[in-house]
Amino acid sequence: MCVALFVASSRAEGYRPSGTTREDSSFIFGIHPYANPQTMLADYAPVMRYLEQWLPGTRFVVEASKDYADYEEKLVRRRFHFSLPNPYQTVLAMDHGYRVIAKMTPDENFRGLFVARTESPLKKPQDLVGRTVCFPSATAVAGTMLPLLFLHQQGVALETLKIKYVGSQDSSILTAFAGDAAACGSTVRFYGNWAGRNPEQAQQMQILWRTDSLPHNGVVARDDLPATLVDRVARALAGMDRDTDLDQGQFKKDQHHFELASDGTYQPMRDFLRTYDEVIGLPATMQGARDR
């Protein structure tokens, strides 16, 4: 079951559209399910209002999905007109008739972290051998897969770890905070937001190691949409964080930073998937990515 948020259109003071726009058109904008639907919809309502401001006569409908499998099935069915997938799902979307038009930024935020309590005795990755390490899920690229590849590259045999998947980044951090895991996998952006919301708990935690980064979440458009519309959406997103007339304070999770991008931007993600499959093995639900 999906949850949709309809955002009423608004017009910018004195704005006059250039080029052609499909008047009174609604477009479904799918967001990958990084959080519960209510949180996610609240996060992206301001982004949709901004797009409507710059494309008068349009309405953008945010659609949430119940889980990653549901979201990815919708990508394959081409349900969304536009979407914000994670990097793996961006590759998936490109293989089902979408093209990349923009991406979130900075890529520094799409980097994995290892986090532990401040009193942790861990000094180097090899110290994790024989210990419990928790991660959000097997398919979380930045929160799980980048950290696991980092450990492999550091010479840690993954079979010597007690790996535990706990379902979400919140649960991953809280499991390590409670001492039920020696360390956890997280991401720069998520851990930073969590620490900001939980300053007292964050004082009891430390970042042990950082992984390499990958291109951030992409913005994709279905390949049957008018080129003028797609271009205007991409440029509106890319200029949003520099718009002095926009209340930038309404974006609490840095969800308004975008830059223009193309399909080629995600070649590093394709390379990562191949490398990961060769040395660790892709999760079963991602096996189709190995030959892309």
VENPEUR-V233804 format. One record per residue. RES is the residue in three letters. D_CENTER is the distance of its C-alpha to the mean C-alpha in Angstrom with 2 decimals. Layout:
res: (RES:RES)
d_center: (D_CENTER:D_CENTER)
//
This chain:
res: (MET:CYS:VAL:ALA:LEU:PHE:VAL:ALA:SER:SER:ARG:ALA:GLU:GLY:TYR:ARG:PRO:SER:GLY:THR:THR:ARG:GLU:ASP:SER:SER:PHE:ILE:PHE:GLY:ILE:HIS:PRO:TYR:ALA:ASN:PRO:GLN:THR:MET:LEU:ALA:ASP:TYR:ALA:PRO:VAL:MET:ARG:TYR:LEU:GLU:GLN:TRP:LEU:PRO:GLY:THR:ARG:PHE:VAL:VAL:GLU:ALA:SER:LYS:ASP:TYR:ALA:ASP:TYR:GLU:GLU:LYS:LEU:VAL:ARG:ARG:ARG:PHE:HIS:PHE:SER:LEU:PRO:ASN:PRO:TYR:GLN:THR:VAL:LEU:ALA:MET:ASP:HIS:GLY:TYR:ARG:VAL:ILE:ALA:LYS:MET:THR:PRO:ASP:GLU:ASN:PHE:ARG:GLY:LEU:PHE:VAL:ALA:ARG:THR:GLU:SER:PRO:LEU:LYS:LYS:PRO:GLN:ASP:LEU:VAL:GLY:ARG:THR:VAL:CYS:PHE:PRO:SER:ALA:THR:ALA:VAL:ALA:GLY:THR:MET:LEU:PRO:LEU:LEU:PHE:LEU:HIS:GLN:GLN:GLY:VAL:ALA:LEU:GLU:THR:LEU:LYS:ILE:LYS:TYR:VAL:GLY:SER:GLN:ASP:SER:SER:ILE:LEU:THR:ALA:PHE:ALA:GLY:ASP:ALA:ALA:ALA:CYS:GLY:SER:THR:VAL:ARG:PHE:TYR:GLY:ASN:TRP:ALA:GLY:ARG:ASN:PRO:GLU:GLN:ALA:GLN:GLN:MET:GLN:ILE:LEU:TRP:ARG:THR:ASP:SER:LEU:PRO:HIS:ASN:GLY:VAL:VAL:ALA:ARG:ASP:ASP:LEU:PRO:ALA:THR:LEU:VAL:ASP:ARG:VAL:ALA:ARG:ALA:LEU:ALA:GLY:MET:ASP:ARG:ASP:THR:ASP:LEU:ASP:GLN:GLY:GLN:PHE:LYS:LYS:ASP:GLN:HIS:HIS:PHE:GLU:LEU:ALA:SER:ASP:GLY:THR:TYR:GLN:PRO:MET:ARG:ASP:PHE:LEU:ARG:THR:TYR:ASP:GLU:VAL:ILE:GLY:LEU:PRO:ALA:THR:MET:GLN:GLY:ALA:ARG:ASP:ARG)
d_center: (20.90:18.47:18.53:18.81:19.35:21.86:21.93:25.38:25.87:27.36:29.14:29.12:32.59:34.57:31.77:33.13:30.96:31.66:31.55:31.11:28.79:28.93:30.55:29.79:26.91:23.96:20.65:18.04:14.49:12.19:8.84:6.98:8.61:6.72:10.18:13.62:14.41:16.56:14.19:11.44:14.29:15.83:12.88:12.80:16.57:17.47:15.34:17.15:20.42:20.05:19.65:22.66:24.56:24.32:24.96:27.91:28.81:25.34:23.34:19.59:18.87:15.53:15.31:13.60:14.07:15.71:13.56:11.50:14.88:15.78:12.75:13.32:17.00:16.60:15.00:17.98:20.33:19.01:19.03:16.62:18.03:14.77:11.20:7.57:6.31:4.15:7.07:9.41:9.27:9.87:12.90:13.85:13.91:16.06:18.44:18.99:20.01:17.08:16.91:14.40:15.51:13.12:9.90:8.36:10.58:11.83:10.81:12.58:9.67:7.90:11.01:12.23:14.99:18.03:19.31:22.79:25.54:27.60:30.65:29.03:31.40:28.71:29.40:28.10:25.83:29.00:29.75:27.17:29.50:30.77:28.41:25.74:22.15:19.43:15.82:13.35:13.89:15.12:12.18:9.40:8.99:8.67:10.36:13.02:13.59:13.63:15.88:18.09:18.64:19.49:22.05:23.50:23.96:25.64:28.10:27.04:27.89:25.13:27.85:29.43:26.60:26.29:22.65:21.51:18.41:18.16:15.50:12.98:12.08:14.76:17.22:16.61:17.48:20.29:21.75:22.20:23.45:26.00:27.21:26.50:24.61:25.56:22.00:18.42:15.16:12.42:10.19:11.58:9.59:9.85:13.35:14.42:13.72:15.45:18.28:18.79:19.26:21.37:23.43:26.26:24.26:22.31:25.75:26.40:23.40:22.90:20.47:22.26:20.44:17.50:16.23:15.86:12.72:11.07:10.02:6.76:4.63:7.95:10.25:12.82:16.28:18.77:21.59:24.33:23.44:25.85:25.06:26.11:23.74:20.72:21.85:22.33:18.90:17.38:19.88:19.50:15.80:16.67:19.54:18.24:17.94:21.44:23.13:25.84:26.73:23.42:23.09:20.24:20.80:19.33:15.75:15.49:11.90:11.74:9.94:12.77:12.49:12.38:14.64:16.29:15.30:16.82:16.66:18.13:15.30:13.58:16.81:15.73:13.11:16.09:18.26:16.10:16.19:19.93:20.58:18.82:20.80:23.96:23.97:22.18:21.63:18.59:18.11:20.29:17.69:16.35:19.90:20.01:17.72:20.50:22.68:20.37)
//
